């Protein structure tokens, strides 16, 4: 048998998968998995009210860093990818100029925040200083990761993501051992882990090379910087609206239902987002380049077929994930979040569905992106934001976390529906409704039966309860899918024979 190295040398497609798809999937999936571990550790150590403050702070940091640096990240992905060695040096110099401007703006904001803290030193006001520092770390970390992706340094990207996630856990554990009330310390721990990832990533992307640093003051670097600013600014508004639509329910739940409910909701939301990423990453890594290649070659028929198949498979995966989360929600909540957060179990299936809707949004709007209908995309994202905010204000005081989750689910589904209606006029993709209906029916039935079966078992320890519920769903769903496949194949053969 051929060794792995010989197979990679002989088979170019296998070599491409090994060098690109596998590391990207590992990097994204490991980061998502490590975030789940971090959530589990923190929820076992912190009170719900303390975790609620931490969760809201992290949400503020993510949103603010998107506002501050998304224009440069979008432009980096566009202009650094595929550039020659000489051109990339000028582009990296322009990126450093843009990053310097962002950090200077954040430094001024940090100074103003420090003055505010000196004047108004109420409890919790110093947390704003920590958030500004976290915003800077998050912005630079994401930008460096984008540069690694643009130059297809896939394994470097995977190492950066995995090591940063592991360091977050290590630093956060040290902070929790010192104090279980120090939210600022936890935020500093996350920022420190990201900054170490920035150093590694910037070194791998060669931002520190002399050829790059010597071009910082060149007229060509300034010209490219203006191009980066013009291109990146066009997509920033959509990104801001979309991120606010995704996260505004988490921010409003604290104001409308209190910090304890915000802690339960934030822990459940972060846990399911990590689970969704674990499912999405391998699918995206395997299919996305082929879709883009078909469109770039102006093969609209192939692009429409591939987009329809991709949406079908993603929606099937989403239904299956919601079903398995529903089956294991109670033991999973006790295992990963702890007994103090057991009340969050009812939120897990709902938040999984809403997270998947928002993850599907960028695929439903791809036809609009192909035709550069940015105004339409911004309008739809703004509608989703307004809908989420309005429904959250109405439902959260009445239903608590369930109301906020319902608002997120409806707004995410509304964005997908709006983009689907408009996008099908550009690319006439088609979802395999029969396949989606079959998977949905089998998943719902397997989830229901798995809950009934697992309720008959009584194990000592949440881990065994979780394993038993997962195994029950896996066996039931797997057998049902195999049976459906056999029936479908038999019908296809009979149809061919009869035709």
C-alpha positions in Angstrom: 0.0 0.0 0.0 1.1 3.5 -0.7 2.2 5.7 2.2 0.3 9.0 2.9 3.2 11.1 1.5 3.2 9.0 -1.8 -0.5 9.3 -2.1 -0.3 13.1 -1.7 2.4 13.3 -4.3 0.4 11.1 -6.8 -3.1 12.5 -6.2 -3.3 16.3 -6.6 -6.9 16.5 -5.3 -5.9 14.5 -2.2 -3.0 16.9 -1.8 -5.2 19.9 -2.0 -7.6 18.5 0.6 -4.7 17.7 2.9 -3.1 21.1 2.5 -6.3 23.3 2.6 -9.6 21.7 3.6 -8.3 19.5 6.5 -6.3 22.3 8.3 -9.1 24.9 7.9 -11.7 22.4 9.3 -9.4 21.4 12.1 -8.6 25.0 13.0 -12.2 26.1 13.1 -13.5 22.9 14.7 -10.8 22.9 17.4 -11.5 26.6 18.2 -15.2 25.8 18.5 -14.5 22.7 20.6 -12.1 24.5 22.9 -14.7 27.3 23.4 -17.2 24.7 24.5 -14.6 23.4 27.0 -14.0 27.0 28.2 -17.7 27.6 28.7 -18.0 24.4 30.7 -15.2 25.3 33.0 -16.5 28.8 33.6 -20.1 27.8 34.2 -18.9 25.3 36.7 -16.9 27.9 38.5 -19.0 31.1 38.3 -22.4 32.1 39.5 -25.0 32.7 36.8 -25.0 36.5 37.5 -21.2 36.7 37.2 -21.2 34.6 34.0 -23.9 36.8 32.7 -21.7 39.9 33.1 -18.8 38.0 31.4 -21.1 36.8 28.5 -22.4 40.3 27.8 -18.8 41.8 27.9 -17.6 39.2 25.4 -20.6 40.0 23.1 -19.7 43.8 23.4 -16.1 43.0 22.5 -17.0 40.9 19.4 -19.5 43.5 18.1 -17.2 46.5 18.7 -14.2 44.8 17.1 -16.4 44.0 14.0 -17.4 47.7 13.8 -13.8 48.8 14.2 -11.9 46.4 12.0 -14.3 44.6 9.6 -13.6 47.0 6.7 -9.9 46.1 6.9 -10.6 42.3 7.3 -12.9 42.3 4.2 -10.4 44.2 2.1 -7.5 42.0 3.3 -9.4 38.9 2.1 -10.1 40.5 -1.2 -6.7 42.0 -2.2 -4.1 39.9 -0.4 -5.4 36.6 -1.8 -3.6 35.6 -5.0 -1.3 38.6 -5.1 2.4 38.2 -6.2 5.3 38.4 -3.8 6.1 42.0 -4.6 2.5 43.1 -4.6 1.8 41.3 -1.3 4.6 43.3 0.4 2.9 46.6 -0.5 -0.5 45.2 0.4 0.7 44.1 3.8 2.3 47.5 4.4 -1.1 49.0 3.5 -2.8 46.6 6.0 -0.4 47.7 8.7 -1.2 51.3 8.0 -4.9 50.6 8.4 -4.3 48.6 11.5 -2.3 51.4 12.9 -5.2 53.8 12.3 -7.6 51.4 14.1 -5.3 51.0 17.1 -4.8 54.7 17.3 -8.5 55.3 17.4 -8.9 52.7 20.1 -6.1 54.3 22.1 -7.9 57.6 22.1 -11.1 55.8 23.1 -9.2 54.1 25.9 -7.9 57.4 27.2 -11.4 58.9 27.2 -12.8 55.8 28.9 -10.0 56.1 31.6 -11.0 59.7 32.2 -14.6 58.7 32.6 -13.7 56.0 35.1 -11.7 58.5 37.1 -14.7 60.8 37.2 -17.3 58.1 37.8 -15.7 55.3 39.7 -18.9 53.3 40.3 -19.0 49.6 40.6 -18.2 48.0 37.2 -17.2 51.1 35.4 -13.6 50.0 35.2 -14.8 47.0 33.1 -15.1 49.3 30.2 -11.3 49.8 30.1 -10.9 46.0 30.0 -13.4 45.8 27.1 -11.5 48.4 25.1 -8.3 46.3 25.5 -10.2 43.2 24.5 -11.6 44.9 21.4 -8.1 45.8 20.3 -6.9 42.2 20.8 -9.9 40.7 19.1 -9.5 43.0 16.1 -5.8 42.3 15.5 -6.3 38.6 16.1 -9.1 38.3 13.5 -7.2 40.4 11.0 -4.0 38.3 11.2 -6.2 35.1 10.8 -7.7 36.6 7.7 -4.2 37.3 6.3 -3.2 33.7 6.9 -6.4 32.5 5.2 -5.8 34.8 2.2 -2.3 33.5 1.6 -3.6 29.9 2.1 -1.3 29.3 5.1 -3.8 26.8 6.2 -1.8 24.9 8.8 -0.5 28.1 10.3 -4.1 29.3 10.7 -5.1 26.0 12.3 -2.2 26.2 14.8 -3.1 29.9 15.6 -6.7 29.0 16.3 -6.0 25.9 18.3 -3.2 27.3 20.4 -5.2 30.5 21.2 -8.2 28.5 22.3 -6.0 26.3 24.5 -4.3 29.3 26.1 -7.7 31.0 26.8 -8.6 27.9 28.9 -5.2 27.8 30.7 -5.2 31.5 31.5 -8.9 31.5 32.5 -8.4 28.6 34.9 -5.6 30.6 36.6 -7.8 33.6 37.0 -10.7 31.5 38.5 -8.3 29.9 41.0 -7.4 33.4 42.2 -11.0 34.8 42.3 -14.4 33.6 41.0 -15.7 37.2 40.8 -13.0 38.7 38.6 -14.7 39.3 35.3 -12.0 41.7 34.2 -9.3 39.2 34.8 -11.1 36.7 32.6 -11.4 39.2 29.8 -7.6 40.0 30.2 -6.9 36.3 30.0 -8.8 35.9 26.7 -7.0 39.0 25.3 -3.6 37.8 26.4 -4.2 34.4 24.6 -5.3 36.2 21.5 -2.2 38.5 21.5 0.1 35.5 21.7 -1.8 34.1 18.7 -1.3 37.5 16.9 2.5 37.2 17.4 2.6 33.7 15.9 0.2 34.6 13.1 2.0 37.8 12.1 5.3 36.0 12.1 3.9 33.3 9.8 2.3 35.9 7.5 5.6 37.7 7.4 4.2 41.1 8.5 7.5 41.7 10.3 9.7 41.2 7.2 12.0 44.1 6.3 10.6 44.1 2.8 7.2 44.9 4.2 8.3 47.4 6.9 10.4 49.4 4.3 7.3 50.0 2.2 5.2 51.6 5.0 5.9 55.1 3.8 5.8 54.4 0.0 3.2 56.1 -2.2 2.1 52.7 -3.6 1.3 51.5 -0.1 -0.8 54.6 0.5 -2.6 54.0 -2.8 -3.4 50.4 -1.9 -4.5 51.6 1.5 -7.1 53.9 -0.1 -8.3 50.9 -2.2 -8.6 48.8 0.9 -10.6 51.5 2.6 -13.0 52.0 -0.3 -13.6 48.3 -0.8 -13.9 47.3 2.8 -16.3 50.1 3.7 -18.9 48.8 1.3 -19.4 45.6 3.2 -19.0 46.9 6.7 -22.5 48.2 7.1 -24.0 44.8 6.2 -21.6 43.1 8.6 -22.5 45.5 11.5 -26.3 45.0 10.9 -25.9 41.3 10.7 -23.8 41.0 13.8 -26.2 43.2 15.8 -29.1 41.1 14.5 -27.3 37.9 15.7 -26.3 39.3 19.1 -28.9 41.9 20.1 -31.1 39.3 21.9 -28.2 38.5 24.1 -27.7 42.1 25.0 -31.4 42.9 25.6 -32.0 39.8 27.7 -29.8 41.3 30.5 -31.7 44.6 30.5 -35.2 43.0 30.1 -34.8 39.9 32.3 -31.8 40.5 34.7 -28.2 39.2 34.9 -29.1 35.7 36.2 -31.3 35.0 33.1 -28.6 36.6 30.9 -26.1 34.2 32.4 -28.3 31.2 31.6 -29.1 32.5 28.1 -25.5 33.5 27.4 -24.1 30.1 28.5 -26.6 28.2 26.4 -26.1 30.5 23.4 -22.3 30.2 23.4 -22.5 26.4 23.8 -24.8 25.9 20.8 -22.9 28.3 18.6 -19.8 26.2 19.2 -21.8 23.1 18.3 -23.1 24.7 15.1 -19.5 25.6 14.1 -18.4 22.0 14.7 -21.0 20.8 12.2 -20.6 23.7 9.7 -16.8 23.8 9.4 -16.1 20.5 7.6 -19.0 21.0 5.2 -18.0 24.6 4.3 -14.3 23.6 3.9 -15.2 20.8 1.4 -17.8 22.6 -0.7 -17.2 26.3 -0.7 -14.2 26.5 -3.1 -16.0 24.4 -5.7 -19.0 26.8 -5.6 -16.8 29.9 -6.1 -14.9 28.2 -8.9 -18.1 27.4 -10.8 -19.3 31.0 -10.5 -16.0 32.6 -11.4 -16.0 30.4 -14.6 -19.4 31.9 -15.4 -21.0 28.4 -15.2 -24.3 29.6 -13.7 -26.0 26.3 -14.2 -23.3 24.4 -12.2 -23.3 27.1 -9.6 -27.1 26.9 -9.1 -27.0 23.1 -8.9 -24.2 23.2 -6.3 -25.8 26.0 -4.3 -29.1 24.1 -4.1 -27.3 20.9 -3.1 -25.2 22.8 -0.5 -28.3 24.4 1.0 -30.1 21.0 1.1 -27.2 19.3 2.9 -26.7 22.2 5.3 -30.4 22.3 6.2 -30.5 18.5 6.7 -27.5 18.8 9.0 -29.2 21.7 10.8 -32.4 19.7 11.4 -30.4 16.7 12.6 -28.3 18.8 15.0 -31.4 20.5 16.5 -32.9 17.0 16.9 -29.9 15.5 18.7 -29.6 18.7 20.9 -33.2 18.3 21.9 -32.6 14.6 22.8 -29.5 15.3 24.9 -30.4 18.8 26.2 -30.9 17.9 29.9 -27.7 15.8 30.5 -25.7 18.0 28.2 -26.6 21.1 30.2 -25.7 19.5 33.5 -22.5 18.0 32.1 -21.1 21.1 30.2 -22.6 23.9 32.2 -23.2 22.5 35.7 -26.2 22.1 37.9 -26.4 25.8 38.5 -27.3 26.3 34.8 -29.6 23.3 34.5 -32.5 25.6 33.8 -30.9 26.5 30.5 -31.7 23.0 29.0 -35.0 24.2 27.5 -33.1 26.9 25.6 -30.6 24.6 23.8 -32.8 23.3 20.9 -34.3 26.8 20.3 -30.9 28.5 20.3 -29.4 25.8 18.1 -32.1 26.4 15.5 -31.6 30.2 15.6 -27.8 29.9 15.3 -28.2 27.6 12.3 -30.6 30.1 10.6 -28.0 32.9 11.0 -25.3 30.5 9.7 -27.3 29.7 6.6 -27.9 33.4 5.9 -24.6 34.0 4.0 -25.4 31.1 1.7 -28.9 32.3 0.9 -27.5 35.7 0.1 -24.7 34.4 -2.1 -26.5 35.3 -5.4 -26.9 38.9 -4.1 -23.2 38.9 -3.3 -22.3 37.5 -6.7 -24.1 40.5 -8.3 -22.8 42.9 -5.7 -26.3 43.9 -4.5 -24.9 45.3 -1.2 -27.7 47.8 -0.7 -30.3 44.9 -0.8 -28.2 42.8 1.6 -27.9 45.8 4.1 -31.6 46.4 3.9 -32.4 42.7 4.7 -29.9 42.7 7.6 -31.4 45.9 9.0 -34.9 44.3 8.8 -33.6 41.2 10.7 -32.0 43.5 13.3 -35.2 45.5 13.8 -37.3 42.3 13.9 -35.1 40.7 16.5 -35.0 43.8 18.7 -38.8 44.4 18.5 -39.7 40.7 19.2 -37.1 40.6 22.1 -38.7 43.7 23.7 -42.1 42.1 23.4 -41.4 38.5 24.3 -38.4 38.6 26.7 -40.3 40.3 29.7 -43.1 37.7 29.2 -41.2 34.5 28.4 -37.6 35.2 29.5 -34.9 33.4 27.7 -37.4 31.4 25.6 -38.8 34.8 24.3 -35.4 36.0 23.4 -34.5 32.8 21.6 -37.8 32.9 19.7 -37.0 36.4 18.6 -33.6 35.3 17.3 -35.0 32.3 15.5 -37.7 34.3 13.7 -35.3 37.1 12.7 -32.7 34.6 11.3 -35.3 32.7 9.4 -36.7 36.0 8.0 -33.3 37.0 6.7 -32.9 33.6 4.9 -36.4 33.9 3.4 -35.9 37.4 2.1 -32.6 36.5 0.5 -34.0 33.3 -0.9 -36.9 35.2 -2.6 -34.7 37.8 -4.1 -31.7 35.6 -4.8 -33.6 33.0 -6.8 -34.2 35.7 -9.4 -30.5 35.8 -10.0 -29.4 32.1 -9.5 -32.3 29.7 -9.8 -31.2 27.1 -7.2 -33.5 24.4 -6.0 -33.6 22.6 -2.6 -34.3 18.9 -2.6 -37.5 19.2 -0.6 -38.2 15.4 -0.6 -34.8 14.7 1.0 -35.1 17.5 3.5 -38.6 16.4 4.5 -37.4 12.8 4.9 -34.5 13.8 7.1 -36.7 16.1 9.2 -39.4 13.5 9.8 -36.8 10.9 10.8 -34.8 13.3 13.0 -37.9 14.4 14.9 -39.1 10.8 15.4 -35.6 9.7 16.6 -35.3 12.6 19.0 -38.7 11.8 20.5 -37.9 8.1 20.9 -34.4 8.8 22.2 -35.8 11.0 25.0 -38.4 8.3 25.9 -35.8 5.5 25.9 -33.2 7.5 27.9 -35.8 8.4 30.5 -36.0 4.6 31.4 -32.3 4.5 32.2 -30.8 5.8 35.4 -27.0 6.2 35.5 -24.8 7.7 38.1 -23.1 10.7 36.6 -24.1 13.2 33.9 -21.5 11.9 31.5 -23.1 8.4 31.2 -26.6 10.0 30.8 -25.2 12.2 28.0 -23.5 9.2 26.3 -26.7 7.1 26.6 -29.0 9.7 25.2 -26.5 10.4 22.3 -26.1 6.7 21.5 -29.9 6.2 21.6 -30.4 9.0 19.1 -27.5 7.9 16.9 -28.7 4.3 16.6 -32.3 5.3 16.0 -31.5 8.0 13.5 -28.8 5.9 11.8 -31.1 2.9 11.3 -34.0 5.1 10.1 -31.7 6.8 7.5 -30.3 3.5 6.3 -33.9 2.2 5.9 -34.9 5.3 4.0 -31.9 5.0 1.7 -32.7 1.3 1.0 -36.3 2.2 0.2 -35.3 5.1 -2.0 -32.8 3.0 -3.9 -35.3 0.2 -4.5 -37.9 2.7 -5.8 -35.2 4.2 -8.1 -34.4 0.8 -9.6 -38.1 -0.1 -10.0 -38.6 3.2 -11.8 -35.7 2.6 -14.2 -36.9 -1.0 -14.9 -40.4 0.2 -15.5 -39.3 3.1 -17.7 
